[in-house]
Amino acid sequence: MSELPQIIAGNWKMNMTLTQGRKFIDTLASGLVGKKLARKLLLAPNFTLLSGLVQGCADIGIGLLAQNCAFQDAGAFTGETSVAMLKDVGVGYVLVGHSERRQLFGESDDLLRRKAQAVSGGGLVPIFCVGETLDQRQGGEAFEIVTKQLRSGLDGFPGEKLIIAYEPVWAIGTGQTATAEDARSMHVHIRKFLEVQFPWGEMVPILYGGSAKPENATELLAQPEVNGLLVGGASLDPESFLQIALA
């Protein structure tokens, strides 16, 4: 298998105003001057920031990532945003099935399958998120749960451009700590699934998204099949995000 380029994706969640976002981009741009960046950077701001940050991101080679989308093309769906709308403002990637969407908003495997298909069919790249809870991990169900999420969510997936993000939900805000070995073992498991499921499965980047930060980025990125990181809180500070990008 050829080595995949690594990706560092920052998810701002419901944080940052447009003014703060522009300041972040300016600070990041200054920090990148004279640096040789070997990794692809993506940022996922709130919907209200996307059009206002697209040019600044493009100027420094950062891809724009939406945090969510609807699977419908258009219609009477108040509060929703279509793939075509995202593409029109310059978005290239969309998060699908983030743990917060699954847990806080009750998004089902069937709904996420439709979203992944809509994103791919609309010409964008889905970052499809999977991961087990603390109870599932302690119950020995981690691999089973992740396999089920992958099988259900990627059933009938129409394209070849896909990114997977593994989020051990139990390692986010619980006091539990995921080790590099936890990441490695699950990523190897996911890779085996992808290679069986798709002829191009070996070419799908798999990101790790469990409380990634500057202190653990280097070790995580050195693990087999860890092709990058999905960064939460640490992506809100441009200096921390840059440290991770350059780790």
GURO-958727 format. One record per residue (C-alpha): residue number from 1; residue in three letters; x, y, z. Coordinates in nm, 2 decimals. Layout:
BEGIN
+-----+------+--------+--------+--------+
: seq : type :      X :      Y :      Z :
+-----+------+--------+--------+--------+
: NUM :  ALA :      X :      Y :      Z :
...
+-----+------+--------+--------+--------+
REM end
This chain:
BEGIN
+-----+------+--------+--------+--------+
: seq : type :      X :      Y :      Z :
+-----+------+--------+--------+--------+
:   1 :  MET :   0.00 :   0.00 :   0.00 :
:   2 :  SER :   0.13 :   0.34 :  -0.09 :
:   3 :  GLU :   0.17 :   0.59 :   0.20 :
:   4 :  LEU :  -0.13 :   0.82 :   0.23 :
:   5 :  PRO :  -0.08 :   1.19 :   0.28 :
:   6 :  GLN :  -0.17 :   1.30 :   0.63 :
:   7 :  ILE :  -0.47 :   1.53 :   0.71 :
:   8 :  ILE :  -0.52 :   1.76 :   1.00 :
:   9 :  ALA :  -0.88 :   1.87 :   1.03 :
:  10 :  GLY :  -0.99 :   2.12 :   1.29 :
:  11 :  ASN :  -1.36 :   2.11 :   1.41 :
:  12 :  TRP :  -1.46 :   2.44 :   1.57 :
:  13 :  LYS :  -1.80 :   2.31 :   1.66 :
:  14 :  MET :  -2.03 :   2.60 :   1.79 :
:  15 :  ASN :  -1.74 :   2.84 :   1.86 :
:  16 :  MET :  -1.60 :   3.15 :   1.69 :
:  17 :  THR :  -1.76 :   3.45 :   1.54 :
:  18 :  LEU :  -1.66 :   3.56 :   1.19 :
:  19 :  THR :  -1.43 :   3.83 :   1.33 :
:  20 :  GLN :  -1.26 :   3.57 :   1.55 :
:  21 :  GLY :  -1.23 :   3.33 :   1.26 :
:  22 :  ARG :  -1.07 :   3.58 :   1.04 :
:  23 :  LYS :  -0.82 :   3.66 :   1.32 :
:  24 :  PHE :  -0.75 :   3.29 :   1.35 :
:  25 :  ILE :  -0.67 :   3.26 :   0.98 :
:  26 :  ASP :  -0.45 :   3.57 :   0.98 :
:  27 :  THR :  -0.25 :   3.43 :   1.28 :
:  28 :  LEU :  -0.22 :   3.09 :   1.12 :
:  29 :  ALA :  -0.10 :   3.24 :   0.79 :
:  30 :  SER :   0.17 :   3.43 :   0.98 :
:  31 :  GLY :   0.27 :   3.11 :   1.16 :
:  32 :  LEU :   0.30 :   2.92 :   0.83 :
:  33 :  VAL :   0.54 :   3.17 :   0.67 :
:  34 :  GLY :   0.87 :   2.99 :   0.60 :
:  35 :  LYS :   0.73 :   2.66 :   0.72 :
:  36 :  LYS :   0.73 :   2.35 :   0.50 :
:  37 :  LEU :   0.39 :   2.19 :   0.56 :
:  38 :  ALA :   0.37 :   1.83 :   0.45 :
:  39 :  ARG :   0.01 :   1.77 :   0.57 :
:  40 :  LYS :  -0.32 :   1.87 :   0.43 :
:  41 :  LEU :  -0.51 :   2.12 :   0.66 :
:  42 :  LEU :  -0.89 :   2.14 :   0.68 :
:  43 :  LEU :  -1.10 :   2.37 :   0.90 :
:  44 :  ALA :  -1.47 :   2.32 :   0.99 :
:  45 :  PRO :  -1.62 :   2.65 :   1.11 :
:  46 :  ASN :  -1.98 :   2.71 :   1.18 :
:  47 :  PHE :  -2.21 :   2.76 :   0.88 :
:  48 :  THR :  -2.22 :   3.14 :   0.94 :
:  49 :  LEU :  -1.85 :   3.16 :   0.89 :
:  50 :  LEU :  -1.80 :   2.95 :   0.57 :
:  51 :  SER :  -1.85 :   3.21 :   0.30 :
:  52 :  GLY :  -1.65 :   3.47 :   0.50 :
:  53 :  LEU :  -1.35 :   3.25 :   0.55 :
:  54 :  VAL :  -1.33 :   3.07 :   0.22 :
:  55 :  GLN :  -1.09 :   3.32 :   0.05 :
:  56 :  GLY :  -0.86 :   3.34 :   0.35 :
:  57 :  CYS :  -0.84 :   2.96 :   0.37 :
:  58 :  ALA :  -0.78 :   2.93 :   0.00 :
:  59 :  ASP :  -0.50 :   3.18 :   0.02 :
:  60 :  ILE :  -0.30 :   2.96 :   0.26 :
:  61 :  GLY :  -0.40 :   2.63 :   0.11 :
:  62 :  ILE :  -0.65 :   2.52 :   0.37 :
:  63 :  GLY :  -0.96 :   2.32 :   0.27 :
:  64 :  LEU :  -1.30 :   2.42 :   0.40 :
:  65 :  LEU :  -1.50 :   2.15 :   0.59 :
:  66 :  ALA :  -1.87 :   2.18 :   0.68 :
:  67 :  GLN :  -1.98 :   2.04 :   1.02 :
:  68 :  ASN :  -2.30 :   1.89 :   0.88 :
:  69 :  CYS :  -2.55 :   1.89 :   0.59 :
:  70 :  ALA :  -2.89 :   1.77 :   0.49 :
:  71 :  PHE :  -2.93 :   1.48 :   0.25 :
:  72 :  GLN :  -3.22 :   1.64 :   0.06 :
:  73 :  ASP :  -3.14 :   1.85 :  -0.24 :
:  74 :  ALA :  -3.38 :   2.14 :  -0.16 :
:  75 :  GLY :  -3.73 :   2.20 :  -0.02 :
:  76 :  ALA :  -3.93 :   2.28 :   0.30 :
:  77 :  PHE :  -3.66 :   2.19 :   0.55 :
:  78 :  THR :  -3.63 :   2.49 :   0.77 :
:  79 :  GLY :  -3.28 :   2.52 :   0.93 :
:  80 :  GLU :  -3.11 :   2.27 :   0.70 :
:  81 :  THR :  -2.83 :   2.32 :   0.45 :
:  82 :  SER :  -2.79 :   2.13 :   0.13 :
:  83 :  VAL :  -2.47 :   1.99 :  -0.03 :
:  84 :  ALA :  -2.52 :   2.22 :  -0.33 :
:  85 :  MET :  -2.53 :   2.52 :  -0.10 :
:  86 :  LEU :  -2.21 :   2.42 :   0.07 :
:  87 :  LYS :  -2.04 :   2.35 :  -0.26 :
:  88 :  ASP :  -2.15 :   2.69 :  -0.39 :
:  89 :  VAL :  -1.96 :   2.88 :  -0.12 :
:  90 :  GLY :  -1.64 :   2.68 :  -0.16 :
:  91 :  VAL :  -1.67 :   2.39 :   0.08 :
:  92 :  GLY :  -1.49 :   2.07 :  -0.02 :
:  93 :  TYR :  -1.56 :   1.84 :   0.27 :
:  94 :  VAL :  -1.84 :   1.76 :   0.51 :
:  95 :  LEU :  -1.84 :   1.59 :   0.85 :
:  96 :  VAL :  -2.10 :   1.31 :   0.86 :
:  97 :  GLY :  -2.20 :   1.13 :   1.18 :
:  98 :  HIS :  -1.99 :   1.32 :   1.43 :
:  99 :  SER :  -2.04 :   1.17 :   1.77 :
: 100 :  GLU :  -2.22 :   1.49 :   1.89 :
: 101 :  ARG :  -2.47 :   1.45 :   1.59 :
: 102 :  ARG :  -2.53 :   1.09 :   1.68 :
: 103 :  GLN :  -2.57 :   1.14 :   2.05 :
: 104 :  LEU :  -2.71 :   1.49 :   2.10 :
: 105 :  PHE :  -2.93 :   1.50 :   1.79 :
: 106 :  GLY :  -3.02 :   1.14 :   1.75 :
: 107 :  GLU :  -2.89 :   1.09 :   1.40 :
: 108 :  SER :  -2.94 :   0.73 :   1.30 :
: 109 :  ASP :  -2.72 :   0.50 :   1.08 :
: 110 :  ASP :  -2.98 :   0.52 :   0.81 :
: 111 :  LEU :  -2.99 :   0.90 :   0.81 :
: 112 :  LEU :  -2.61 :   0.91 :   0.80 :
: 113 :  ARG :  -2.60 :   0.67 :   0.51 :
: 114 :  ARG :  -2.82 :   0.91 :   0.32 :
: 115 :  LYS :  -2.60 :   1.21 :   0.41 :
: 116 :  ALA :  -2.28 :   1.03 :   0.31 :
: 117 :  GLN :  -2.44 :   0.94 :  -0.03 :
: 118 :  ALA :  -2.56 :   1.30 :  -0.08 :
: 119 :  VAL :  -2.22 :   1.45 :   0.00 :
: 120 :  SER :  -2.04 :   1.21 :  -0.24 :
: 121 :  GLY :  -2.31 :   1.24 :  -0.51 :
: 122 :  GLY :  -2.28 :   1.62 :  -0.48 :
: 123 :  GLY :  -1.91 :   1.62 :  -0.56 :
: 124 :  LEU :  -1.78 :   1.68 :  -0.20 :
: 125 :  VAL :  -1.58 :   1.45 :   0.02 :
: 126 :  PRO :  -1.75 :   1.30 :   0.34 :
: 127 :  ILE :  -1.55 :   1.26 :   0.65 :
: 128 :  PHE :  -1.75 :   0.97 :   0.80 :
: 129 :  CYS :  -1.72 :   0.95 :   1.18 :
: 130 :  VAL :  -1.75 :   0.63 :   1.38 :
: 131 :  GLY :  -1.67 :   0.55 :   1.74 :
: 132 :  GLU :  -1.79 :   0.37 :   2.06 :
: 133 :  THR :  -1.91 :   0.50 :   2.39 :
: 134 :  LEU :  -1.75 :   0.42 :   2.73 :
: 135 :  ASP :  -2.01 :   0.16 :   2.81 :
: 136 :  GLN :  -1.96 :  -0.01 :   2.48 :
: 137 :  ARG :  -1.58 :   0.00 :   2.52 :
: 138 :  GLN :  -1.60 :  -0.15 :   2.87 :
: 139 :  GLY :  -1.85 :  -0.41 :   2.75 :
: 140 :  GLY :  -1.61 :  -0.53 :   2.49 :
: 141 :  GLU :  -1.82 :  -0.41 :   2.20 :
: 142 :  ALA :  -1.59 :  -0.15 :   2.05 :
: 143 :  PHE :  -1.50 :  -0.33 :   1.73 :
: 144 :  GLU :  -1.85 :  -0.46 :   1.68 :
: 145 :  ILE :  -2.00 :  -0.11 :   1.72 :
: 146 :  VAL :  -1.76 :   0.05 :   1.48 :
: 147 :  THR :  -1.81 :  -0.22 :   1.23 :
: 148 :  LYS :  -2.18 :  -0.18 :   1.25 :
: 149 :  GLN :  -2.15 :   0.20 :   1.20 :
: 150 :  LEU :  -1.93 :   0.15 :   0.90 :
: 151 :  ARG :  -2.14 :  -0.12 :   0.74 :
: 152 :  SER :  -2.47 :   0.07 :   0.79 :
: 153 :  GLY :  -2.34 :   0.41 :   0.70 :
: 154 :  LEU :  -2.14 :   0.31 :   0.39 :
: 155 :  ASP :  -2.38 :   0.07 :   0.24 :
: 156 :  GLY :  -2.42 :   0.16 :  -0.12 :
: 157 :  PHE :  -2.16 :   0.44 :  -0.10 :
: 158 :  PRO :  -2.14 :   0.57 :  -0.46 :
: 159 :  GLY :  -1.79 :   0.72 :  -0.49 :
: 160 :  GLU :  -1.43 :   0.66 :  -0.42 :
: 161 :  LYS :  -1.35 :   0.99 :  -0.24 :
: 162 :  LEU :  -1.40 :   0.91 :   0.13 :
: 163 :  ILE :  -1.23 :   0.99 :   0.46 :
: 164 :  ILE :  -1.30 :   0.80 :   0.79 :
: 165 :  ALA :  -1.26 :   0.95 :   1.13 :
: 166 :  TYR :  -1.24 :   0.73 :   1.44 :
: 167 :  GLU :  -1.37 :   0.91 :   1.75 :
: 168 :  PRO :  -1.35 :   0.70 :   2.07 :
: 169 :  VAL :  -1.64 :   0.88 :   2.25 :
: 170 :  TRP :  -1.52 :   0.74 :   2.58 :
: 171 :  ALA :  -1.20 :   0.94 :   2.56 :
: 172 :  ILE :  -1.37 :   1.28 :   2.51 :
: 173 :  GLY :  -1.45 :   1.46 :   2.83 :
: 174 :  THR :  -1.48 :   1.15 :   3.05 :
: 175 :  GLY :  -1.15 :   1.15 :   3.23 :
: 176 :  GLN :  -1.05 :   0.83 :   3.04 :
: 177 :  THR :  -0.74 :   0.85 :   2.82 :
: 178 :  ALA :  -0.71 :   0.68 :   2.48 :
: 179 :  THR :  -0.36 :   0.55 :   2.41 :
: 180 :  ALA :  -0.17 :   0.54 :   2.09 :
: 181 :  GLU :  -0.23 :   0.16 :   2.09 :
: 182 :  ASP :  -0.60 :   0.22 :   2.13 :
: 183 :  ALA :  -0.59 :   0.43 :   1.81 :
: 184 :  ARG :  -0.36 :   0.18 :   1.62 :
: 185 :  SER :  -0.57 :  -0.12 :   1.69 :
: 186 :  MET :  -0.90 :   0.04 :   1.59 :
: 187 :  HIS :  -0.75 :   0.20 :   1.28 :
: 188 :  VAL :  -0.61 :  -0.14 :   1.17 :
: 189 :  HIS :  -0.95 :  -0.29 :   1.22 :
: 190 :  ILE :  -1.12 :  -0.01 :   1.01 :
: 191 :  ARG :  -0.86 :  -0.05 :   0.74 :
: 192 :  LYS :  -0.94 :  -0.43 :   0.71 :
: 193 :  PHE :  -1.31 :  -0.35 :   0.68 :
: 194 :  LEU :  -1.25 :  -0.09 :   0.41 :
: 195 :  GLU :  -1.02 :  -0.32 :   0.21 :
: 196 :  VAL :  -1.29 :  -0.59 :   0.21 :
: 197 :  GLN :  -1.57 :  -0.35 :   0.14 :
: 198 :  PHE :  -1.42 :  -0.15 :  -0.14 :
: 199 :  PRO :  -1.17 :  -0.22 :  -0.42 :
: 200 :  TRP :  -1.01 :   0.12 :  -0.33 :
: 201 :  GLY :  -1.03 :   0.07 :   0.05 :
: 202 :  GLU :  -0.66 :   0.09 :   0.10 :
: 203 :  MET :  -0.66 :   0.45 :  -0.03 :
: 204 :  VAL :  -0.91 :   0.59 :   0.23 :
: 205 :  PRO :  -0.75 :   0.81 :   0.49 :
: 206 :  ILE :  -0.84 :   0.72 :   0.85 :
: 207 :  LEU :  -0.82 :   1.01 :   1.10 :
: 208 :  TYR :  -0.81 :   0.98 :   1.47 :
: 209 :  GLY :  -1.03 :   1.21 :   1.67 :
: 210 :  GLY :  -1.01 :   1.14 :   2.04 :
: 211 :  SER :  -0.88 :   1.46 :   2.22 :
: 212 :  ALA :  -0.59 :   1.51 :   1.99 :
: 213 :  LYS :  -0.36 :   1.79 :   2.10 :
: 214 :  PRO :   0.00 :   1.91 :   2.06 :
: 215 :  GLU :   0.12 :   1.68 :   2.35 :
: 216 :  ASN :   0.00 :   1.36 :   2.18 :
: 217 :  ALA :   0.00 :   1.44 :   1.81 :
: 218 :  THR :   0.34 :   1.31 :   1.72 :
: 219 :  GLU :   0.29 :   0.97 :   1.89 :
: 220 :  LEU :  -0.06 :   0.94 :   1.74 :
: 221 :  LEU :   0.05 :   1.03 :   1.39 :
: 222 :  ALA :   0.33 :   0.77 :   1.41 :
: 223 :  GLN :   0.09 :   0.48 :   1.45 :
: 224 :  PRO :   0.02 :   0.25 :   1.15 :
: 225 :  GLU :  -0.30 :   0.34 :   0.97 :
: 226 :  VAL :  -0.34 :   0.68 :   1.15 :
: 227 :  ASN :  -0.35 :   0.90 :   0.84 :
: 228 :  GLY :  -0.42 :   1.22 :   1.03 :
: 229 :  LEU :  -0.62 :   1.38 :   1.31 :
: 230 :  LEU :  -0.96 :   1.53 :   1.37 :
: 231 :  VAL :  -0.89 :   1.80 :   1.62 :
: 232 :  GLY :  -1.16 :   1.96 :   1.85 :
: 233 :  GLY :  -1.07 :   2.20 :   2.13 :
: 234 :  ALA :  -0.70 :   2.24 :   2.03 :
: 235 :  SER :  -0.81 :   2.37 :   1.68 :
: 236 :  LEU :  -0.96 :   2.68 :   1.84 :
: 237 :  ASP :  -0.61 :   2.82 :   1.91 :
: 238 :  PRO :  -0.41 :   2.89 :   1.60 :
: 239 :  GLU :  -0.08 :   2.82 :   1.77 :
: 240 :  SER :  -0.19 :   2.48 :   1.90 :
: 241 :  PHE :  -0.34 :   2.39 :   1.57 :
: 242 :  LEU :  -0.01 :   2.49 :   1.40 :
: 243 :  GLN :   0.19 :   2.28 :   1.65 :
: 244 :  ILE :  -0.03 :   1.98 :   1.56 :
: 245 :  ALA :   0.01 :   2.04 :   1.19 :
: 246 :  LEU :   0.38 :   2.06 :   1.22 :
: 247 :  ALA :   0.42 :   1.77 :   1.47 :
+-----+------+--------+--------+--------+
REM end
